[in-house]
Amino acid sequence: MEKEPLVTDKTKASVVEDLDEILGYIKGNEMTDEQKDKMTKDTLNYFDNYVSPGWLKYRKSVSTDAAVLEWTDQDAVIHGLKGEEFIDCLGGFGIYTSGHRNKYILDAVKAQLEHQALHSQELLDPLRGYLAKAVADITPGDLEKCFFTNGGAEAVEMALKLARIATGGRWYISTIGAFHGKSMGAISMGGKGTYRKPYIPMVQQVEHVEYGNAEDMRKAIRNLVAVGESVAAVIIEPVQGEAGIIVPPKGYLKEVREICDEYGVALIFDEIQCGMGRTGSMWRCEAEDVVPDILTYGKAFGGGIMPITGLICKPKMWVQQLIDNPWLLGSPTFGGNPVCCAAAIATISYMLKEDIPGQAKAKGNYLIPKLQTLADEFPEVIQEVRGIGLMIGVEFHSDKIGYSVAKGLFDRGVLTAGTLVNSKTIRFEPPAIIEYDQLDQVIERMREALKATKEKFDL
């Protein structure tokens, strides 16, 4: 007796019918209100059953009251499926420095798609070479050799591996509060127990020291060397993002550079979030006049259009072992693919032509004092405002207060969020192309959210 196939022709026909409907919406078919209601209901159902049962609870601000499905975006604004409009002050945690669907970048991606999207894996793909040269041109010092990846954690993994290959060392020094991604090596460097505990034991030979304290760093390396251990690398965010936008004391990065030079340790700067113009210079480290041995980049690197990340390192780091075997470090199937390289090339061009770092600096200098005025006006709600450029954190007196303000902003058409696991500090990382009148609207709407929160908690 023949077994019934696992996927029947009837099931296939049903799947195809469903997918054709969705493809129609993707291609621009108009939706009725009934269809929009169905899509909203389907999305809530499918996230709970096929994505993650906890996701809707985790994303509280968009899952209470009425769910909002993001559907279109442009410049500094996101639109929901049913016409909801949000000024984007979250910026995808740094992705949208050049804005949403930037036409200059999008046109380059569309043009590349017309003749090739992915590469053969064997022939030479020219855009990878052009992009690597461009990255070398815009990074400080003698940073030169590039390696392209797909996500931030993957770039960090490659940086960690490269440090061990190049130095022969084994230990890593990271910092308390650090965030470098959630793959096994990256999360081992992380400085938050919330992320690390479920996976312990993880990559061994990692020590965490206080962020912003160069003497703590020196002591850790000195003690390891004293007992016969070897240190491969120090990994640092020049501005900590997930920790709540922590800017280290001036001179800290330079002193860490000197310590690494003294002990022959590679210095890795993770500029995945703070790089590419976000803090008012193309790279945060150049503003501090420090050149790392390895620099990782991502988020805004793909122009808010395509996912592409990577690292660039000094020539001395690309040792003979890697020259003899170029695949030793890694060989990500989609790393440095043509369509993503086209996006990054256009992004670099756009940022230089439009002075995106300068825009971020000017608008940060405009926004931060206005946020500080709100802090002075609502001291029982806001504890501190800090940041640089358009990488800004507003810290509240408690997580529940911060969440209330974030929710209040959401209700008033401003999108922002706390860190991944806490709302005590909410981040403001809008696109650098945001208009000044939009920033003024954000401030007014936040004043309303702060007033409502103050009344809600009787502060």
C-alpha positions as CSV (number, residue, x, y, z in Angstrom):
1,M,0.0,0.0,0.0
2,E,1.4,3.4,-1.1
3,K,2.0,5.9,1.7
4,E,0.3,9.3,1.3
5,P,2.9,12.0,0.5
6,L,3.8,14.3,3.3
7,V,2.9,17.3,1.2
8,T,-0.1,16.7,-1.0
9,D,-1.0,18.4,-4.2
10,K,-3.9,20.0,-2.4
11,T,-1.5,21.4,0.2
12,K,0.9,22.7,-2.5
13,A,-2.0,24.4,-4.3
14,S,-3.1,26.1,-1.0
15,V,0.5,27.3,-0.2
16,V,0.9,28.6,-3.7
17,E,-2.4,30.5,-3.5
18,D,-1.4,32.1,-0.2
19,L,2.0,33.0,-1.4
20,D,0.7,34.5,-4.7
21,E,-1.6,36.7,-2.6
22,I,1.4,38.0,-0.6
23,L,3.5,38.4,-3.7
24,G,0.8,40.6,-5.1
25,Y,1.0,42.9,-2.1
26,I,4.8,43.0,-2.3
27,K,4.5,44.0,-5.9
28,G,2.2,46.8,-5.1
29,N,-1.4,45.5,-5.2
30,E,-3.8,47.7,-3.3
31,M,-5.2,46.2,-0.2
32,T,-8.8,46.5,1.2
33,D,-9.4,47.3,4.9
34,E,-10.5,43.7,5.2
35,Q,-7.2,42.4,3.7
36,K,-5.2,44.6,6.0
37,D,-7.1,43.3,9.0
38,K,-6.4,39.8,7.8
39,M,-2.7,40.5,7.4
40,T,-2.6,41.9,10.9
41,K,-4.3,38.9,12.4
42,D,-2.2,36.5,10.4
43,T,1.0,38.3,11.5
44,L,0.2,38.0,15.2
45,N,-0.8,34.4,14.7
46,Y,2.3,33.4,12.7
47,F,4.7,35.2,14.9
48,D,3.3,33.3,17.9
49,N,3.3,30.0,16.2
50,Y,6.1,30.0,13.6
51,V,8.6,32.8,14.7
52,S,8.7,33.0,18.5
53,P,5.9,32.8,21.1
54,G,7.7,35.4,23.2
55,W,8.4,38.0,20.5
56,L,5.1,39.9,20.8
57,K,5.4,40.2,24.6
58,Y,9.1,41.3,24.2
59,R,8.2,44.0,21.8
60,K,5.6,45.4,24.2
61,S,5.3,48.9,22.7
62,V,4.1,47.5,19.4
63,S,2.0,44.6,20.7
64,T,-0.3,46.2,23.3
65,D,-3.5,47.9,22.4
66,A,-3.3,47.6,18.6
67,A,-0.5,45.9,16.7
68,V,1.3,48.0,14.0
69,L,2.7,46.3,11.0
70,E,5.5,48.3,9.3
71,W,4.9,48.4,5.6
72,T,6.5,51.4,3.9
73,D,9.3,53.9,4.9
74,Q,11.1,56.9,3.5
75,D,13.8,59.2,4.8
76,A,13.1,59.6,8.6
77,V,9.5,58.2,8.6
78,I,8.0,54.7,8.9
79,H,4.5,54.0,7.9
80,G,2.3,51.2,9.2
81,L,0.1,49.0,7.1
82,K,-3.0,51.0,8.1
83,G,-1.5,54.4,7.6
84,E,0.1,54.9,11.0
85,E,3.1,57.3,10.8
86,F,6.2,57.3,13.0
87,I,9.2,59.6,13.1
88,D,12.0,57.1,13.4
89,C,14.3,58.0,16.4
90,L,15.4,54.4,16.8
91,G,17.1,54.2,13.4
92,G,17.3,50.4,13.6
93,F,19.9,50.8,16.4
94,G,22.1,52.6,13.9
95,I,21.1,51.1,10.5
96,Y,19.4,54.1,9.0
97,T,22.1,56.8,9.2
98,S,21.5,57.6,5.5
99,G,17.7,57.4,6.0
100,H,15.1,54.9,4.9
101,R,15.1,53.8,1.3
102,N,17.6,56.4,0.4
103,K,17.0,56.9,-3.4
104,Y,20.7,57.3,-4.2
105,I,21.6,54.0,-2.6
106,L,18.4,52.2,-3.7
107,D,19.0,53.2,-7.4
108,A,22.5,51.6,-7.2
109,V,21.1,48.4,-5.8
110,K,18.3,48.2,-8.4
111,A,20.9,48.8,-11.2
112,Q,23.1,46.0,-9.8
113,L,20.1,43.6,-9.6
114,E,19.5,44.2,-13.3
115,H,22.7,42.4,-14.2
116,Q,23.8,40.3,-11.2
117,A,22.8,39.8,-7.6
118,L,25.0,37.1,-6.1
119,H,28.4,35.9,-7.2
120,S,29.6,32.5,-8.6
121,Q,31.9,31.8,-5.6
122,E,34.7,31.1,-8.1
123,L,35.2,33.9,-10.6
124,L,36.4,37.3,-9.5
125,D,33.6,39.7,-8.4
126,P,34.9,43.3,-9.1
127,L,32.7,45.2,-6.7
128,R,34.3,43.5,-3.7
129,G,37.7,44.9,-4.7
130,Y,36.3,48.3,-5.3
131,L,34.6,48.4,-2.0
132,A,37.7,47.2,-0.1
133,K,39.7,50.0,-1.7
134,A,37.0,52.5,-0.7
135,V,36.9,51.3,2.9
136,A,40.7,51.6,3.1
137,D,40.4,55.1,1.7
138,I,38.0,56.3,4.4
139,T,39.4,54.6,7.5
140,P,42.3,56.1,9.5
141,G,45.9,55.2,9.5
142,D,47.2,52.2,7.6
143,L,44.1,50.1,7.9
144,E,44.1,48.2,4.6
145,K,43.0,44.5,4.3
146,C,39.2,44.0,4.2
147,F,37.0,41.0,4.8
148,F,33.2,41.2,4.2
149,T,30.5,39.4,6.2
150,N,26.7,39.5,6.6
151,G,26.0,40.4,10.2
152,G,27.7,42.2,13.0
153,A,28.4,39.1,15.2
154,E,30.0,37.4,12.2
155,A,32.3,40.4,11.7
156,V,33.3,40.2,15.3
157,E,33.9,36.4,15.1
158,M,36.3,37.0,12.2
159,A,38.1,39.8,14.1
160,L,38.6,37.5,17.1
161,K,40.0,34.7,14.9
162,L,42.2,37.1,13.0
163,A,43.7,38.4,16.3
164,R,44.7,34.9,17.4
165,I,46.2,34.0,14.0
166,A,48.1,37.2,13.7
167,T,49.5,37.5,17.3
168,G,49.7,33.9,18.4
169,G,48.1,35.0,21.7
170,R,45.1,33.3,23.2
171,W,43.4,35.5,25.8
172,Y,40.9,38.3,25.0
173,I,40.2,41.3,27.2
174,S,36.7,42.8,26.9
175,T,34.7,45.2,29.0
176,I,31.8,45.2,31.4
177,G,28.6,46.2,29.6
178,A,30.0,45.4,26.2
179,F,27.9,44.1,23.4
180,H,29.5,42.5,20.3
181,G,26.7,40.2,19.1
182,K,25.2,36.9,20.0
183,S,27.1,34.2,18.2
184,M,29.3,32.1,20.5
185,G,32.5,34.0,20.2
186,A,30.9,37.4,20.2
187,I,28.7,36.7,23.2
188,S,31.7,35.4,25.1
189,M,33.1,38.9,24.7
190,G,29.8,40.4,25.9
191,G,29.7,42.2,29.2
192,K,26.1,41.4,30.3
193,G,25.3,38.4,32.3
194,T,21.7,38.3,30.9
195,Y,23.1,37.2,27.5
196,R,26.0,35.0,28.7
197,K,24.5,32.9,31.4
198,P,22.4,30.5,29.3
199,Y,25.5,29.5,27.3
200,I,28.2,29.2,30.0
201,P,30.8,27.7,29.6
202,M,31.5,29.4,26.3
203,V,34.8,30.5,24.7
204,Q,37.4,30.4,27.4
205,Q,40.3,32.7,28.1
206,V,38.2,35.9,28.2
207,E,38.6,38.5,30.9
208,H,36.3,41.4,31.5
209,V,37.4,44.8,32.9
210,E,35.7,48.0,33.8
211,Y,34.9,50.1,30.7
212,G,36.6,53.5,30.6
213,N,39.3,52.4,33.1
214,A,42.6,52.1,31.3
215,E,44.5,51.1,34.4
216,D,42.1,48.1,34.9
217,M,43.0,47.1,31.3
218,R,46.7,47.4,32.0
219,K,46.5,45.4,35.2
220,A,44.6,42.5,33.5
221,I,47.1,42.2,30.7
222,R,50.1,42.6,33.0
223,N,48.8,39.9,35.4
224,L,48.1,37.4,32.6
225,V,51.6,37.9,31.1
226,A,53.1,37.6,34.5
227,V,51.7,34.1,34.9
228,G,52.9,33.0,31.5
229,E,49.7,33.5,29.5
230,S,49.5,35.3,26.1
231,V,46.9,37.9,25.1
232,A,45.6,38.0,21.6
233,A,43.4,41.1,21.6
234,V,41.5,43.8,23.4
235,I,38.1,44.4,22.0
236,I,36.2,47.6,22.7
237,E,33.3,49.7,21.5
238,P,34.6,53.3,21.2
239,V,31.1,54.2,22.4
240,Q,29.1,51.4,24.2
241,G,25.7,51.1,22.6
242,E,23.7,48.3,24.3
243,A,25.1,49.3,27.7
244,G,23.1,52.5,27.3
245,I,25.2,54.9,25.2
246,I,28.3,55.1,27.4
247,V,31.0,57.5,26.1
248,P,34.4,56.8,27.7
249,P,36.6,59.5,29.2
250,K,38.6,61.4,26.6
251,G,42.1,59.9,26.2
252,Y,40.9,56.4,27.3
253,L,41.1,54.9,23.8
254,K,44.5,56.4,23.2
255,E,45.8,55.0,26.5
256,V,44.4,51.5,25.7
257,R,46.2,51.8,22.3
258,E,49.5,52.5,24.2
259,I,48.9,49.5,26.5
260,C,48.3,47.2,23.6
261,D,51.5,48.4,21.9
262,E,53.5,47.9,25.1
263,Y,52.4,44.2,25.4
264,G,52.1,43.3,21.7
265,V,48.4,42.9,21.9
266,A,46.0,43.5,18.9
267,L,43.5,46.2,19.5
268,I,40.0,45.6,18.0
269,F,37.5,48.5,17.8
270,D,33.9,47.4,17.3
271,E,32.4,50.3,15.4
272,I,29.5,48.4,14.0
273,Q,27.0,50.8,15.7
274,C,29.1,53.9,16.3
275,G,30.9,54.0,13.0
276,M,29.9,55.2,9.5
277,G,29.1,58.8,10.6
278,R,26.8,58.1,13.5
279,T,28.8,60.0,16.2
280,G,29.8,63.0,14.1
281,S,32.9,61.6,12.4
282,M,33.1,58.8,9.9
283,W,34.7,56.7,12.7
284,R,34.6,57.4,16.4
285,C,38.2,56.3,16.7
286,E,39.4,59.0,14.3
287,A,37.9,61.7,16.5
288,E,40.1,60.3,19.3
289,D,43.1,60.1,17.0
290,V,43.5,56.4,17.5
291,V,44.0,53.7,15.0
292,P,43.2,50.1,15.9
293,D,44.7,47.0,14.5
294,I,41.3,45.7,13.5
295,L,38.1,47.7,12.9
296,T,34.7,46.1,12.5
297,Y,31.8,47.9,10.8
298,G,28.2,47.2,9.9
299,K,24.7,48.5,10.5
300,A,24.8,51.8,8.5
301,F,27.4,50.3,6.1
302,G,24.7,48.9,3.8
303,G,22.9,52.2,3.6
304,G,19.7,50.9,5.3
305,I,19.1,48.9,2.1
306,M,21.2,45.7,2.2
307,P,22.9,43.7,5.1
308,I,26.6,43.9,4.8
309,T,29.3,44.1,7.5
310,G,33.0,43.4,7.8
311,L,36.4,44.2,9.1
312,I,39.5,46.1,8.0
313,C,42.9,45.5,9.5
314,K,46.5,46.7,9.3
315,P,48.7,44.9,6.8
316,K,50.8,43.3,9.6
317,M,47.7,41.4,10.7
318,W,47.3,39.6,7.4
319,V,50.1,37.1,8.1
320,Q,51.6,34.6,5.7
321,Q,49.3,31.9,7.0
322,L,46.4,33.8,5.6
323,I,48.1,34.6,2.4
324,D,48.9,30.9,1.8
325,N,45.3,30.0,2.6
326,P,42.9,32.9,2.0
327,W,40.0,30.8,3.2
328,L,41.4,30.0,6.6
329,L,39.8,33.0,8.3
330,G,36.4,32.2,6.9
331,S,34.4,31.8,3.6
332,P,30.9,33.1,4.2
333,T,28.8,32.2,1.2
334,F,27.1,35.5,0.9
335,G,29.9,37.7,2.3
336,G,30.8,40.6,0.0
337,N,28.2,39.7,-2.6
338,P,27.7,42.1,-5.5
339,V,24.3,43.5,-4.6
340,C,25.4,44.2,-1.0
341,C,28.7,45.7,-2.2
342,A,26.8,48.0,-4.6
343,A,24.8,49.2,-1.6
344,A,27.9,49.9,0.5
345,I,29.7,51.6,-2.4
346,A,26.7,53.9,-2.9
347,T,26.5,54.5,0.8
348,I,30.1,55.6,1.1
349,S,29.7,57.9,-1.9
350,Y,26.5,59.4,-0.5
351,M,27.9,59.9,3.0
352,L,31.0,61.8,1.6
353,K,28.9,63.9,-0.9
354,E,26.3,64.9,1.7
355,D,28.6,65.1,4.7
356,I,26.6,62.7,6.7
357,P,29.0,62.7,9.7
358,G,28.8,66.5,9.7
359,Q,25.0,66.3,9.6
360,A,25.0,63.9,12.5
361,K,27.3,66.1,14.5
362,A,25.2,69.3,13.9
363,K,21.8,67.6,14.6
364,G,23.2,65.9,17.7
365,N,24.4,69.4,18.9
366,Y,20.8,70.6,18.3
367,L,19.0,67.6,19.8
368,I,21.0,66.9,22.9
369,P,20.6,70.3,24.6
370,K,16.8,70.1,23.9
371,L,16.7,66.7,25.6
372,Q,18.7,68.2,28.5
373,T,16.1,70.9,28.8
374,L,13.4,68.2,29.1
375,A,15.6,66.5,31.8
376,D,15.8,69.8,33.7
377,E,12.0,70.2,33.3
378,F,11.3,66.6,34.5
379,P,14.1,65.7,36.9
380,E,11.8,63.2,38.7
381,V,11.5,61.3,35.4
382,I,14.8,61.7,33.6
383,Q,18.1,60.8,35.4
384,E,20.6,61.7,32.7
385,V,21.1,62.6,29.0
386,R,24.3,61.6,27.3
387,G,25.7,60.8,23.9
388,I,27.6,62.2,21.0
389,G,26.4,63.0,17.5
390,L,23.2,61.1,16.9
391,M,24.0,58.3,19.3
392,I,22.1,59.5,22.3
393,G,20.8,57.8,25.5
394,V,18.2,59.2,27.9
395,E,18.4,57.4,31.2
396,F,15.3,57.3,33.5
397,H,15.1,56.5,37.2
398,S,13.7,53.0,36.6
399,D,13.0,50.5,33.8
400,K,9.2,50.9,34.2
401,I,9.5,54.7,33.9
402,G,11.6,54.4,30.7
403,Y,9.2,51.9,29.2
404,S,6.3,54.2,30.0
405,V,8.0,57.1,28.1
406,A,8.9,54.9,25.2
407,K,5.3,53.6,25.0
408,G,4.1,57.2,25.3
409,L,6.3,58.2,22.4
410,F,5.1,55.3,20.3
411,D,1.5,56.4,21.0
412,R,2.4,59.8,19.8
413,G,4.1,58.7,16.6
414,V,7.7,58.6,17.6
415,L,9.6,55.3,17.4
416,T,12.4,54.6,19.9
417,A,13.3,51.8,22.3
418,G,15.4,50.9,25.2
419,T,18.3,48.5,25.1
420,L,17.5,44.9,24.2
421,V,16.7,43.8,27.7
422,N,15.9,47.0,29.6
423,S,14.1,50.4,29.1
424,K,15.9,52.3,31.9
425,T,17.8,54.0,29.1
426,I,16.1,54.6,25.7
427,R,18.1,55.3,22.6
428,F,17.8,58.2,20.2
429,E,19.5,57.2,16.9
430,P,17.5,59.0,14.2
431,P,18.7,59.2,10.6
432,A,21.3,61.9,10.0
433,I,19.0,63.3,7.2
434,I,16.2,63.9,9.7
435,E,14.8,67.4,9.3
436,Y,15.1,70.0,12.1
437,D,11.4,70.5,12.3
438,Q,11.0,66.7,12.8
439,L,13.4,66.9,15.7
440,D,11.3,69.8,17.1
441,Q,8.2,67.5,16.8
442,V,10.0,64.8,18.7
443,I,10.8,67.1,21.6
444,E,7.2,68.3,21.8
445,R,5.8,64.8,21.7
446,M,8.4,63.7,24.3
447,R,7.4,66.5,26.6
448,E,3.8,65.2,26.4
449,A,5.0,61.6,27.1
450,L,7.1,62.8,30.1
451,K,4.1,64.7,31.5
452,A,1.9,61.7,31.1
453,T,4.4,59.4,32.8
454,K,4.9,61.8,35.7
455,E,1.2,61.8,36.3
456,K,0.8,58.1,35.9
457,F,3.4,57.3,38.5
458,D,2.6,60.4,40.7
459,L,6.2,61.4,40.6
